[in-house]
Amino acid sequence: MLDQTLDQIHLPRRRNVRLDTLLRLRWLAIIGQTTAALIVYYGLDFPLPIWACLAVIALSAWLNVALRVRFSLTQRLEPERAAWLLAFDIAELAGQEQQHRKLGDIEGGRARGGGGGAPGAPPPGAPARHQS
């Protein structure tokens, strides 16, 4: 009885995602990440390890180019391989977040371009202390 019911159910055939589709989504993410990092750093003058962020984004772009050269555009990825690419993307974002947090600990919340003097020195623009 159960076998007959299962035979009557027509489940859609499982289709794997095309590599080209995944790469297009990843290029869109690269453009968005680059734009966001540059706007935050230059437009909002927010302390951000810009070169580290751009290096991680460039690594993702390099992976896209390598995948495009190595594999056919119409190749379909098994779910496990697609999951590995998505895991890489998650690790990339986590790495950018970690760099931002690390900079926040070092900078102590100062904006880009501020500070940089000796430890204990007054911040730029502060009145100098005269010792008697």
N, CA, C and O atoms as CSV, one atom per row, in Angstrom:
chain,resi,resn,atom,element,x,y,z
A,1,MET,N,N,0.827,-1.196,0.000
A,1,MET,CA,C,0.000,0.000,0.000
A,1,MET,C,C,0.874,1.262,0.000
A,1,MET,O,O,0.660,2.179,-0.793
A,2,LEU,N,N,1.842,1.289,0.887
A,2,LEU,CA,C,2.719,2.456,0.968
A,2,LEU,C,C,3.567,2.586,-0.290
A,2,LEU,O,O,3.822,3.697,-0.754
A,3,ASP,N,N,4.007,1.457,-0.847
A,3,ASP,CA,C,4.801,1.488,-2.069
A,3,ASP,C,C,3.997,2.068,-3.231
A,3,ASP,O,O,4.543,2.804,-4.053
A,4,GLN,N,N,2.731,1.751,-3.304
A,4,GLN,CA,C,1.894,2.280,-4.377
A,4,GLN,C,C,1.722,3.789,-4.236
A,4,GLN,O,O,1.743,4.520,-5.227
A,5,THR,N,N,1.555,4.245,-3.008
A,5,THR,CA,C,1.395,5.678,-2.763
A,5,THR,C,C,2.668,6.425,-3.132
A,5,THR,O,O,2.602,7.486,-3.754
A,6,LEU,N,N,3.828,5.887,-2.758
A,6,LEU,CA,C,5.091,6.532,-3.089
A,6,LEU,C,C,5.339,6.567,-4.589
A,6,LEU,O,O,5.929,7.521,-5.097
A,7,ASP,N,N,4.897,5.547,-5.299
A,7,ASP,CA,C,5.055,5.523,-6.748
A,7,ASP,C,C,4.189,6.576,-7.432
A,7,ASP,O,O,4.543,7.074,-8.500
A,8,GLN,N,N,3.064,6.913,-6.825
A,8,GLN,CA,C,2.148,7.877,-7.417
A,8,GLN,C,C,2.597,9.323,-7.189
A,8,GLN,O,O,2.202,10.226,-7.927
A,9,ILE,N,N,3.414,9.531,-6.176
A,9,ILE,CA,C,3.893,10.883,-5.879
A,9,ILE,C,C,5.010,11.213,-6.863
A,9,ILE,O,O,5.989,10.477,-6.979
A,10,HIS,N,N,4.852,12.309,-7.554
A,10,HIS,CA,C,5.865,12.728,-8.510
A,10,HIS,C,C,6.644,13.898,-7.910
A,10,HIS,O,O,6.223,15.052,-7.994
A,11,LEU,N,N,7.754,13.585,-7.319
A,11,LEU,CA,C,8.596,14.627,-6.747
A,11,LEU,C,C,9.464,15.225,-7.849
A,11,LEU,O,O,9.910,14.510,-8.747
A,12,PRO,N,N,9.702,16.515,-7.784
A,12,PRO,CA,C,10.561,17.110,-8.803
A,12,PRO,C,C,11.972,16.532,-8.707
A,12,PRO,O,O,12.491,16.278,-7.620
A,13,ARG,N,N,12.565,16.338,-9.861
A,13,ARG,CA,C,13.916,15.805,-9.890
A,13,ARG,C,C,14.879,16.825,-9.300
A,13,ARG,O,O,14.783,18.019,-9.583
A,14,ARG,N,N,15.786,16.356,-8.495
A,14,ARG,CA,C,16.748,17.251,-7.847
A,14,ARG,C,C,17.716,17.772,-8.895
A,14,ARG,O,O,18.354,16.998,-9.608
A,15,ARG,N,N,17.817,19.092,-8.980
A,15,ARG,CA,C,18.715,19.716,-9.938
A,15,ARG,C,C,19.820,20.430,-9.185
A,15,ARG,O,O,19.564,21.146,-8.217
A,16,ASN,N,N,21.013,20.237,-9.622
A,16,ASN,CA,C,22.156,20.894,-9.011
A,16,ASN,C,C,22.324,22.286,-9.608
A,16,ASN,O,O,21.921,22.537,-10.743
A,17,VAL,N,N,22.912,23.172,-8.844
A,17,VAL,CA,C,23.115,24.548,-9.282
A,17,VAL,C,C,24.253,24.599,-10.303
A,17,VAL,O,O,25.245,23.882,-10.178
A,18,ARG,N,N,24.096,25.450,-11.306
A,18,ARG,CA,C,25.156,25.623,-12.291
A,18,ARG,C,C,26.265,26.485,-11.710
A,18,ARG,O,O,26.008,27.421,-10.953
A,19,LEU,N,N,27.480,26.165,-12.065
A,19,LEU,CA,C,28.632,26.938,-11.607
A,19,LEU,C,C,28.518,28.388,-12.061
A,19,LEU,O,O,28.855,29.305,-11.313
A,20,ASP,N,N,28.045,28.593,-13.283
A,20,ASP,CA,C,27.908,29.950,-13.803
A,20,ASP,C,C,26.972,30.784,-12.930
A,20,ASP,O,O,27.246,31.958,-12.679
A,21,THR,N,N,25.885,30.197,-12.473
A,21,THR,CA,C,24.945,30.915,-11.605
A,21,THR,C,C,25.609,31.316,-10.298
A,21,THR,O,O,25.463,32.447,-9.835
A,22,LEU,N,N,26.328,30.391,-9.716
A,22,LEU,CA,C,27.014,30.677,-8.459
A,22,LEU,C,C,28.096,31.743,-8.642
A,22,LEU,O,O,28.262,32.613,-7.787
A,23,LEU,N,N,28.825,31.676,-9.746
A,23,LEU,CA,C,29.871,32.667,-9.996
A,23,LEU,C,C,29.289,34.053,-10.227
A,23,LEU,O,O,29.862,35.048,-9.782
A,24,ARG,N,N,28.167,34.128,-10.912
A,24,ARG,CA,C,27.522,35.441,-11.103
A,24,ARG,C,C,27.088,36.043,-9.762
A,24,ARG,O,O,27.245,37.242,-9.530
A,25,LEU,N,N,26.552,35.214,-8.903
A,25,LEU,CA,C,26.166,35.702,-7.570
A,25,LEU,C,C,27.395,36.160,-6.778
A,25,LEU,O,O,27.352,37.160,-6.062
A,26,ARG,N,N,28.488,35.407,-6.922
A,26,ARG,CA,C,29.709,35.763,-6.204
A,26,ARG,C,C,30.305,37.062,-6.743
A,26,ARG,O,O,30.838,37.854,-5.966
A,27,TRP,N,N,30.227,37.302,-8.072
A,27,TRP,CA,C,30.707,38.574,-8.620
A,27,TRP,C,C,29.869,39.730,-8.095
A,27,TRP,O,O,30.397,40.799,-7.790
A,28,LEU,N,N,28.583,39.518,-7.993
A,28,LEU,CA,C,27.713,40.552,-7.428
A,28,LEU,C,C,28.113,40.854,-5.982
A,28,LEU,O,O,28.142,42.014,-5.569
A,29,ALA,N,N,28.418,39.815,-5.225
A,29,ALA,CA,C,28.857,40.007,-3.834
A,29,ALA,C,C,30.196,40.745,-3.785
A,29,ALA,O,O,30.391,41.603,-2.925
A,30,ILE,N,N,31.110,40.427,-4.685
A,30,ILE,CA,C,32.416,41.097,-4.712
A,30,ILE,C,C,32.247,42.588,-5.002
A,30,ILE,O,O,32.875,43.427,-4.356
A,31,ILE,N,N,31.404,42.910,-5.968
A,31,ILE,CA,C,31.155,44.322,-6.280
A,31,ILE,C,C,30.537,45.029,-5.075
A,31,ILE,O,O,30.940,46.142,-4.737
A,32,GLY,N,N,29.574,44.398,-4.431
A,32,GLY,CA,C,28.927,44.993,-3.263
A,32,GLY,C,C,29.880,45.165,-2.093
A,32,GLY,O,O,29.864,46.203,-1.431
A,33,GLN,N,N,30.712,44.163,-1.829
A,33,GLN,CA,C,31.663,44.253,-0.722
A,33,GLN,C,C,32.705,45.342,-0.972
A,33,GLN,O,O,33.053,46.098,-0.065
A,34,THR,N,N,33.196,45.416,-2.198
A,34,THR,CA,C,34.189,46.440,-2.531
A,34,THR,C,C,33.584,47.828,-2.392
A,34,THR,O,O,34.191,48.717,-1.794
A,35,THR,N,N,32.405,48.014,-2.934
A,35,THR,CA,C,31.725,49.304,-2.839
A,35,THR,C,C,31.482,49.686,-1.380
A,35,THR,O,O,31.738,50.822,-0.981
A,36,ALA,N,N,30.989,48.739,-0.591
A,36,ALA,CA,C,30.705,49.030,0.818
A,36,ALA,C,C,31.985,49.390,1.576
A,36,ALA,O,O,31.995,50.343,2.355
A,37,ALA,N,N,33.057,48.639,1.353
A,37,ALA,CA,C,34.305,48.919,2.063
A,37,ALA,C,C,34.849,50.298,1.702
A,37,ALA,O,O,35.301,51.032,2.582
A,38,LEU,N,N,34.812,50.660,0.423
A,38,LEU,CA,C,35.337,51.962,-0.003
A,38,LEU,C,C,34.471,53.108,0.502
A,38,LEU,O,O,34.995,54.145,0.910
A,39,ILE,N,N,33.160,52.935,0.479
A,39,ILE,CA,C,32.270,53.997,0.977
A,39,ILE,C,C,32.453,54.188,2.476
A,39,ILE,O,O,32.517,55.319,2.959
A,40,VAL,N,N,32.538,53.091,3.205
A,40,VAL,CA,C,32.705,53.196,4.658
A,40,VAL,C,C,34.046,53.842,5.000
A,40,VAL,O,O,34.122,54.678,5.900
A,41,TYR,N,N,35.099,53.456,4.286
A,41,TYR,CA,C,36.435,53.967,4.605
A,41,TYR,C,C,36.610,55.420,4.167
A,41,TYR,O,O,37.025,56.266,4.959
A,42,TYR,N,N,36.293,55.706,2.902
A,42,TYR,CA,C,36.526,57.054,2.388
A,42,TYR,C,C,35.351,57.992,2.607
A,42,TYR,O,O,35.544,59.156,2.958
A,43,GLY,N,N,34.150,57.504,2.405
A,43,GLY,CA,C,32.984,58.367,2.522
A,43,GLY,C,C,32.592,58.679,3.955
A,43,GLY,O,O,32.253,59.816,4.282
A,44,LEU,N,N,32.639,57.664,4.807
A,44,LEU,CA,C,32.226,57.861,6.201
A,44,LEU,C,C,33.402,58.084,7.140
A,44,LEU,O,O,33.207,58.339,8.329
A,45,ASP,N,N,34.624,57.991,6.616
A,45,ASP,CA,C,35.843,58.189,7.398
A,45,ASP,C,C,35.864,57.288,8.632
A,45,ASP,O,O,36.215,57.714,9.732
A,46,PHE,N,N,35.480,56.034,8.417
A,46,PHE,CA,C,35.408,55.052,9.491
A,46,PHE,C,C,36.711,54.273,9.548
A,46,PHE,O,O,37.249,53.909,8.502
A,47,PRO,N,N,37.235,54.006,10.743
A,47,PRO,CA,C,38.488,53.241,10.823
A,47,PRO,C,C,38.263,51.808,10.344
A,47,PRO,O,O,37.483,51.055,10.927
A,48,LEU,N,N,38.949,51.459,9.295
A,48,LEU,CA,C,38.744,50.160,8.672
A,48,LEU,C,C,40.071,49.712,8.082
A,48,LEU,O,O,40.746,50.510,7.431
A,49,PRO,N,N,40.464,48.465,8.288
A,49,PRO,CA,C,41.703,47.975,7.655
A,49,PRO,C,C,41.439,47.751,6.163
A,49,PRO,O,O,41.253,46.621,5.712
A,50,ILE,N,N,41.428,48.841,5.420
A,50,ILE,CA,C,40.967,48.807,4.030
A,50,ILE,C,C,41.773,47.841,3.176
A,50,ILE,O,O,41.198,47.126,2.355
A,51,TRP,N,N,43.100,47.804,3.349
A,51,TRP,CA,C,43.920,46.927,2.506
A,51,TRP,C,C,43.686,45.463,2.839
A,51,TRP,O,O,43.703,44.615,1.947
A,52,ALA,N,N,43.470,45.160,4.099
A,52,ALA,CA,C,43.163,43.773,4.471
A,52,ALA,C,C,41.805,43.363,3.898
A,52,ALA,O,O,41.647,42.252,3.391
A,53,CYS,N,N,40.836,44.263,3.984
A,53,CYS,CA,C,39.505,43.962,3.426
A,53,CYS,C,C,39.586,43.757,1.917
A,53,CYS,O,O,39.014,42.807,1.382
A,54,LEU,N,N,40.301,44.656,1.231
A,54,LEU,CA,C,40.405,44.533,-0.217
A,54,LEU,C,C,41.199,43.293,-0.616
A,54,LEU,O,O,40.939,42.707,-1.667
A,55,ALA,N,N,42.158,42.889,0.205
A,55,ALA,CA,C,42.923,41.666,-0.088
A,55,ALA,C,C,42.030,40.432,0.002
A,55,ALA,O,O,42.129,39.531,-0.830
A,56,VAL,N,N,41.169,40.390,1.000
A,56,VAL,CA,C,40.258,39.247,1.144
A,56,VAL,C,C,39.248,39.226,-0.006
A,56,VAL,O,O,38.915,38.162,-0.528
A,57,ILE,N,N,38.768,40.403,-0.394
A,57,ILE,CA,C,37.839,40.486,-1.523
A,57,ILE,C,C,38.547,40.064,-2.811
A,57,ILE,O,O,37.958,39.379,-3.647
A,58,ALA,N,N,39.799,40.466,-2.971
A,58,ALA,CA,C,40.571,40.079,-4.157
A,58,ALA,C,C,40.783,38.566,-4.197
A,58,ALA,O,O,40.775,37.970,-5.274
A,59,LEU,N,N,40.969,37.951,-3.050
A,59,LEU,CA,C,41.107,36.495,-2.998
A,59,LEU,C,C,39.843,35.820,-3.528
A,59,LEU,O,O,39.917,34.820,-4.241
A,60,SER,N,N,38.704,36.365,-3.181
A,60,SER,CA,C,37.442,35.823,-3.670
A,60,SER,C,C,37.332,36.016,-5.187
A,60,SER,O,O,36.872,35.120,-5.895
A,61,ALA,N,N,37.750,37.170,-5.679
A,61,ALA,CA,C,37.726,37.412,-7.129
A,61,ALA,C,C,38.673,36.451,-7.844
A,61,ALA,O,O,38.346,35.924,-8.907
A,62,TRP,N,N,39.835,36.229,-7.261
A,62,TRP,CA,C,40.799,35.295,-7.841
A,62,TRP,C,C,40.198,33.889,-7.919
A,62,TRP,O,O,40.367,33.196,-8.922
A,63,LEU,N,N,39.507,33.474,-6.874
A,63,LEU,CA,C,38.867,32.159,-6.878
A,63,LEU,C,C,37.815,32.079,-7.984
A,63,LEU,O,O,37.696,31.051,-8.651
A,64,ASN,N,N,37.053,33.155,-8.183
A,64,ASN,CA,C,36.068,33.165,-9.262
A,64,ASN,C,C,36.736,32.984,-10.626
A,64,ASN,O,O,36.271,32.202,-11.455
A,65,VAL,N,N,37.817,33.708,-10.847
A,65,VAL,CA,C,38.522,33.594,-12.127
A,65,VAL,C,C,39.070,32.184,-12.305
A,65,VAL,O,O,38.950,31.606,-13.385
A,66,ALA,N,N,39.668,31.625,-11.260
A,66,ALA,CA,C,40.227,30.277,-11.336
A,66,ALA,C,C,39.131,29.247,-11.635
A,66,ALA,O,O,39.340,28.336,-12.436
A,67,LEU,N,N,37.985,29.385,-11.003
A,67,LEU,CA,C,36.881,28.453,-11.258
A,67,LEU,C,C,36.349,28.595,-12.684
A,67,LEU,O,O,36.002,27.605,-13.329
A,68,ARG,N,N,36.292,29.815,-13.159
A,68,ARG,CA,C,35.791,30.058,-14.511
A,68,ARG,C,C,36.746,29.461,-15.557
A,68,ARG,O,O,36.297,28.909,-16.561
A,69,VAL,N,N,38.057,29.571,-15.323
A,69,VAL,CA,C,39.046,29.034,-16.254
A,69,VAL,C,C,39.072,27.510,-16.199
A,69,VAL,O,O,39.182,26.854,-17.234
A,70,ARG,N,N,38.975,26.960,-15.028
A,70,ARG,CA,C,39.149,25.515,-14.832
A,70,ARG,C,C,37.935,24.685,-15.255
A,70,ARG,O,O,38.096,23.586,-15.787
A,71,PHE,N,N,36.728,25.195,-15.027
A,71,PHE,CA,C,35.521,24.405,-15.254
A,71,PHE,C,C,34.649,25.015,-16.346
A,71,PHE,O,O,34.739,26.208,-16.639
A,72,SER,N,N,33.821,24.191,-16.929
A,72,SER,CA,C,32.867,24.630,-17.942
A,72,SER,C,C,31.787,25.497,-17.288
A,72,SER,O,O,31.412,25.283,-16.135
A,73,LEU,N,N,31.299,26.474,-18.045
A,73,LEU,CA,C,30.255,27.347,-17.509
A,73,LEU,C,C,28.960,26.602,-17.241
A,73,LEU,O,O,28.187,26.993,-16.366
A,74,THR,N,N,28.718,25.539,-17.981
A,74,THR,CA,C,27.467,24.810,-17.821
A,74,THR,C,C,27.562,23.681,-16.799
A,74,THR,O,O,26.586,22.969,-16.561
A,75,GLN,N,N,28.723,23.522,-16.204
A,75,GLN,CA,C,28.881,22.443,-15.224
A,75,GLN,C,C,27.960,22.673,-14.037
A,75,GLN,O,O,27.826,23.787,-13.531
A,76,ARG,N,N,27.340,21.606,-13.615
A,76,ARG,CA,C,26.484,21.673,-12.428
A,76,ARG,C,C,27.258,21.137,-11.232
A,76,ARG,O,O,27.968,20.137,-11.327
A,77,LEU,N,N,27.105,21.819,-10.114
A,77,LEU,CA,C,27.812,21.433,-8.896
A,77,LEU,C,C,26.933,20.570,-8.017
A,77,LEU,O,O,25.742,20.832,-7.853
A,78,GLU,N,N,27.536,19.539,-7.456
A,78,GLU,CA,C,26.817,18.764,-6.455
A,78,GLU,C,C,26.610,19.666,-5.238
A,78,GLU,O,O,27.367,20.616,-5.040
A,79,PRO,N,N,25.610,19.384,-4.434
A,79,PRO,CA,C,25.350,20.229,-3.266
A,79,PRO,C,C,26.560,20.383,-2.337
A,79,PRO,O,O,26.753,21.443,-1.741
A,80,GLU,N,N,27.367,19.335,-2.215
A,80,GLU,CA,C,28.533,19.417,-1.327
A,80,GLU,C,C,29.544,20.446,-1.826
A,80,GLU,O,O,30.103,21.204,-1.034
A,81,ARG,N,N,29.778,20.472,-3.141
A,81,ARG,CA,C,30.739,21.435,-3.701
A,81,ARG,C,C,30.201,22.858,-3.627
A,81,ARG,O,O,30.948,23.793,-3.339
A,82,ALA,N,N,28.929,23.021,-3.881
A,82,ALA,CA,C,28.327,24.347,-3.745
A,82,ALA,C,C,28.404,24.805,-2.295
A,82,ALA,O,O,28.627,25.985,-2.024
A,83,ALA,N,N,28.221,23.879,-1.368
A,83,ALA,CA,C,28.312,24.224,0.059
A,83,ALA,C,C,29.728,24.673,0.419
A,83,ALA,O,O,29.894,25.575,1.241
A,84,TRP,N,N,30.750,24.060,-0.183
A,84,TRP,CA,C,32.132,24.483,0.089
A,84,TRP,C,C,32.371,25.912,-0.396
A,84,TRP,O,O,33.034,26.695,0.284
A,85,LEU,N,N,31.840,26.247,-1.553
A,85,LEU,CA,C,31.999,27.622,-2.039
A,85,LEU,C,C,31.279,28.610,-1.132
A,85,LEU,O,O,31.806,29.681,-0.831
A,86,LEU,N,N,30.091,28.254,-0.703
A,86,LEU,CA,C,29.357,29.133,0.205
A,86,LEU,C,C,30.045,29.225,1.566
A,86,LEU,O,O,30.016,30.278,2.204
A,87,ALA,N,N,30.660,28.140,2.010
A,87,ALA,CA,C,31.426,28.175,3.267
A,87,ALA,C,C,32.621,29.111,3.133
A,87,ALA,O,O,32.955,29.830,4.074
A,88,PHE,N,N,33.266,29.105,1.971
A,88,PHE,CA,C,34.364,30.048,1.729
A,88,PHE,C,C,33.867,31.492,1.837
A,88,PHE,O,O,34.531,32.338,2.435
A,89,ASP,N,N,32.699,31.765,1.257
A,89,ASP,CA,C,32.137,33.114,1.323
A,89,ASP,C,C,31.837,33.531,2.760
A,89,ASP,O,O,32.071,34.676,3.145
A,90,ILE,N,N,31.324,32.605,3.537
A,90,ILE,CA,C,31.043,32.895,4.947
A,90,ILE,C,C,32.341,33.161,5.707
A,90,ILE,O,O,32.411,34.080,6.523
A,91,ALA,N,N,33.367,32.353,5.435
A,91,ALA,CA,C,34.664,32.558,6.079
A,91,ALA,C,C,35.269,33.898,5.668
A,91,ALA,O,O,35.920,34.559,6.478
A,92,GLU,N,N,35.062,34.296,4.429
A,92,GLU,CA,C,35.556,35.593,3.956
A,92,GLU,C,C,34.915,36.731,4.746
A,92,GLU,O,O,35.603,37.639,5.213
A,93,LEU,N,N,33.613,36.675,4.888
A,93,LEU,CA,C,32.916,37.716,5.647
A,93,LEU,C,C,33.324,37.713,7.111
A,93,LEU,O,O,33.470,38.772,7.723
A,94,ALA,N,N,33.507,36.532,7.668
A,94,ALA,CA,C,33.942,36.439,9.065
A,94,ALA,C,C,35.351,37.004,9.225
A,94,ALA,O,O,35.649,37.642,10.235
A,95,GLY,N,N,36.214,36.779,8.244
A,95,GLY,CA,C,37.568,37.321,8.293
A,95,GLY,C,C,37.561,38.838,8.236
A,95,GLY,O,O,38.345,39.487,8.928
A,96,GLN,N,N,36.689,39.407,7.426
A,96,GLN,CA,C,36.581,40.862,7.359
A,96,GLN,C,C,36.079,41.415,8.691
A,96,GLN,O,O,36.568,42.445,9.156
A,97,GLU,N,N,35.125,40.755,9.296
A,97,GLU,CA,C,34.602,41.186,10.597
A,97,GLU,C,C,35.689,41.109,11.661
A,97,GLU,O,O,35.806,42.003,12.499
A,98,GLN,N,N,36.482,40.044,11.628
A,98,GLN,CA,C,37.564,39.872,12.606
A,98,GLN,C,C,38.598,40.983,12.456
A,98,GLN,O,O,39.083,41.515,13.454
A,99,GLN,N,N,38.938,41.339,11.221
A,99,GLN,CA,C,39.895,42.423,10.984
A,99,GLN,C,C,39.346,43.733,11.527
A,99,GLN,O,O,40.086,44.524,12.112
A,100,HIS,N,N,38.058,43.965,11.336
A,100,HIS,CA,C,37.445,45.199,11.838
A,100,HIS,C,C,37.489,45.246,13.358
A,100,HIS,O,O,37.805,46.284,13.938
A,101,ARG,N,N,37.177,44.143,13.999
A,101,ARG,CA,C,37.214,44.104,15.467
A,101,ARG,C,C,38.628,44.299,15.991
A,101,ARG,O,O,38.842,45.000,16.980
A,102,LYS,N,N,39.591,43.674,15.323
A,102,LYS,CA,C,40.979,43.804,15.743
A,102,LYS,C,C,41.419,45.258,15.641
A,102,LYS,O,O,42.096,45.764,16.536
A,103,LEU,N,N,41.046,45.930,14.571
A,103,LEU,CA,C,41.395,47.336,14.402
A,103,LEU,C,C,40.732,48.177,15.480
A,103,LEU,O,O,41.346,49.104,16.008
A,104,GLY,N,N,39.482,47.863,15.812
A,104,GLY,CA,C,38.798,48.618,16.862
A,104,GLY,C,C,39.512,48.501,18.191
A,104,GLY,O,O,39.553,49.469,18.950
A,105,ASP,N,N,40.081,47.335,18.496
A,105,ASP,CA,C,40.845,47.167,19.733
A,105,ASP,C,C,42.135,47.969,19.701
A,105,ASP,O,O,42.541,48.543,20.712
A,106,ILE,N,N,42.782,48.010,18.537
A,106,ILE,CA,C,44.049,48.729,18.421
A,106,ILE,C,C,43.830,50.227,18.425
A,106,ILE,O,O,44.508,50.957,19.148
A,107,GLU,N,N,42.887,50.688,17.623
A,107,GLU,CA,C,42.656,52.114,17.466
A,107,GLU,C,C,41.961,52.734,18.676
A,107,GLU,O,O,42.073,53.939,18.901
A,108,GLY,N,N,41.266,51.947,19.434
A,108,GLY,CA,C,40.552,52.492,20.584
A,108,GLY,C,C,39.423,53.417,20.189
A,108,GLY,O,O,39.056,54.313,20.949
A,109,GLY,N,N,38.869,53.210,19.004
A,109,GLY,CA,C,37.736,54.013,18.580
A,109,GLY,C,C,38.120,55.296,17.881
A,109,GLY,O,O,37.228,56.062,17.515
A,110,ARG,N,N,39.402,55.577,17.671
A,110,ARG,CA,C,39.793,56.807,16.984
A,110,ARG,C,C,39.516,56.679,15.495
A,110,ARG,O,O,39.589,55.584,14.937
A,111,ALA,N,N,39.203,57.773,14.865
A,111,ALA,CA,C,38.936,57.782,13.432
A,111,ALA,C,C,40.241,57.640,12.661
A,111,ALA,O,O,41.320,57.893,13.195
A,112,ARG,N,N,40.133,57.237,11.409
A,112,ARG,CA,C,41.288,57.071,10.545
A,112,ARG,C,C,42.041,58.390,10.449
A,112,ARG,O,O,41.447,59.460,10.316
A,113,GLY,N,N,43.346,58.287,10.518
A,113,GLY,CA,C,44.185,59.467,10.389
A,113,GLY,C,C,44.489,60.125,11.721
A,113,GLY,O,O,45.367,60.985,11.789
A,114,GLY,N,N,43.804,59.756,12.758
A,114,GLY,CA,C,44.055,60.364,14.059
A,114,GLY,C,C,45.091,59.574,14.821
A,114,GLY,O,O,45.271,58.381,14.579
A,115,GLY,N,N,45.759,60.215,15.721
A,115,GLY,CA,C,46.722,59.519,16.577
A,115,GLY,C,C,47.983,59.184,15.839
A,115,GLY,O,O,48.360,59.862,14.883
A,116,GLY,N,N,48.624,58.150,16.277
A,116,GLY,CA,C,49.833,57.715,15.618
A,116,GLY,C,C,51.077,58.184,16.348
A,116,GLY,O,O,52.190,57.887,15.913
A,117,GLY,N,N,50.922,58.892,17.423
A,117,GLY,CA,C,52.074,59.378,18.170
A,117,GLY,C,C,52.554,58.341,19.165
A,117,GLY,O,O,52.122,57.188,19.150
A,118,ALA,N,N,53.453,58.773,20.024
A,118,ALA,CA,C,53.984,57.886,21.049
A,118,ALA,C,C,52.905,57.562,22.070
A,118,ALA,O,O,51.974,58.345,22.258
A,119,PRO,N,N,53.023,56.397,22.741
A,119,PRO,CA,C,52.039,56.057,23.767
A,119,PRO,C,C,52.025,57.117,24.861
A,119,PRO,O,O,53.079,57.537,25.338
A,120,GLY,N,N,50.854,57.540,25.249
A,120,GLY,CA,C,50.727,58.544,26.299
A,120,GLY,C,C,50.789,59.962,25.768
A,120,GLY,O,O,50.550,60.908,26.518
A,121,ALA,N,N,51.104,60.134,24.487
A,121,ALA,CA,C,51.176,61.471,23.902
A,121,ALA,C,C,49.763,61.991,23.688
A,121,ALA,O,O,48.841,61.208,23.461
A,122,PRO,N,N,49.585,63.317,23.760
A,122,PRO,CA,C,48.245,63.867,23.533
A,122,PRO,C,C,47.842,63.678,22.079
A,122,PRO,O,O,48.697,63.638,21.194
A,123,PRO,N,N,46.554,63.562,21.832
A,123,PRO,CA,C,46.104,63.406,20.456
A,123,PRO,C,C,46.418,64.660,19.651
A,123,PRO,O,O,46.583,65.733,20.231
A,124,PRO,N,N,46.504,64.548,18.322
A,124,PRO,CA,C,46.795,65.714,17.499
A,124,PRO,C,C,45.751,66.786,17.723
A,124,PRO,O,O,44.561,66.498,17.850
A,125,GLY,N,N,46.209,68.025,17.771
A,125,GLY,CA,C,45.312,69.146,17.963
A,125,GLY,C,C,45.051,69.482,19.424
A,125,GLY,O,O,44.453,70.516,19.720
A,126,ALA,N,N,45.492,68.621,20.349
A,126,ALA,CA,C,45.288,68.898,21.772
A,126,ALA,C,C,46.369,69.868,22.222
A,126,ALA,O,O,47.487,69.827,21.708
A,127,PRO,N,N,46.052,70.743,23.178
A,127,PRO,CA,C,47.070,71.685,23.658
A,127,PRO,C,C,48.227,70.927,24.308
A,127,PRO,O,O,48.023,69.945,25.021
A,128,ALA,N,N,49.422,71.397,24.051
A,128,ALA,CA,C,50.616,70.759,24.604
A,128,ALA,C,C,50.713,71.044,26.094
A,128,ALA,O,O,50.363,72.130,26.557
A,129,ARG,N,N,51.193,70.048,26.842
A,129,ARG,CA,C,51.375,70.241,28.284
A,129,ARG,C,C,52.802,70.721,28.528
A,129,ARG,O,O,53.761,70.164,27.995
A,130,HIS,N,N,52.918,71.747,29.330
A,130,HIS,CA,C,54.248,72.253,29.687
A,130,HIS,C,C,54.656,71.668,31.023
A,130,HIS,O,O,53.880,71.667,31.979
A,131,GLN,N,N,55.860,71.178,31.080
A,131,GLN,CA,C,56.345,70.621,32.341
A,131,GLN,C,C,57.128,71.696,33.071
A,131,GLN,O,O,57.888,72.443,32.453
A,132,SER,N,N,56.950,71.779,34.375
A,132,SER,CA,C,57.647,72.785,35.166
A,132,SER,C,C,58.899,72.210,35.770
A,132,SER,O,O,59.623,72.912,36.475
